[in-house]
Amino acid sequence: MFPLYDENPTRITPYITYGLIGMNIIVFLHEVTLSNRQLQEFLHLYAVVPEELTTNLAGEWTTLFTSQFLHGGWWHLISNMIFLWVFGNNIEERLGHLKYLIFYLACGALAALCQWFIGMNSEIPSLGASGAISGVLGAYIIRFPHARITTLIFLGFFVTTISVPAMLMIGIFFIQNVISGLASLQAAANMSVETGGVAYWAHIGGFVFGMILAPLFGLFRRD
């Protein structure tokens, strides 16, 4: 299930959401201009490397924020930005521009810490906006559970669109990540080598912290 747009209009211009999307695109366009060696050095410098964060928190804490603007490929970038485009504007309207920015960055940093906690000695860089966007999804599902989301559905070679409640679509997203996250722990326990891939626990952590922090930032305030 892939969101195209929601039937949940806003009365503001979501400047922060637009700005975050723009920043992510600009940084990724810089990434694609780098050679393989330069890219590895760039990611090593600005992504979260759990082992380095464990041994040098004072010198590496900024990567909890810089890593949120890095992406590992075109699909990684495009899928994240579409989710942010669809769901970010409503949360920005409810929280206000500045609070929304703080909320977004905080969810991303806490999400990165959740992934770090799972593998503190990992040498594999962790990067992407997924953790922060998962926080936005966590806020959206408790504030607009019945908002209709027009969604692209892939059923083998058959592709169509349907309108589903946010609770269903985002709920499936969360459950998939929990199942995959638990499976990744089992796989890691059964393997003697370190593997990389999707940061499921960053998604889970960002989602949960989004649900916790958003009400504190004024998600349910009166107009």
Summary of the structure (lengths in Angstrom):
residues: 223
radius of gyration: 17.4
end to end distance: 32.2
largest distance: 54.5
contacts: 725
relative contact order: 0.17
helix: 65%
strand: 10%
